[in-house]
Amino acid sequence: MENIFKKGLVGKEKRENFKSLSKPSFEGISNSLVSDIKSSMQSIEKSINETQKDNW
């Protein structure tokens, strides 16, 4: 991302400003993805009904 800004001739102050403003959004997206994946995996685990143990 840093290289893209440099190639676009974006100044250091604007790059730092963008990073500071976008960091909470990226963290929110990351946390949301993690919780969605966990809930999906737990849902799959609950939906599996094993009748025999085959150590698989």
Buried (B, 14 or more C-beta within 10 A) or exposed (E): EEEEBEEEEBEEEEBEEEEEEEEEEEEEEEEEEEEEEEEEEEEEEEEEEEEEEEEE
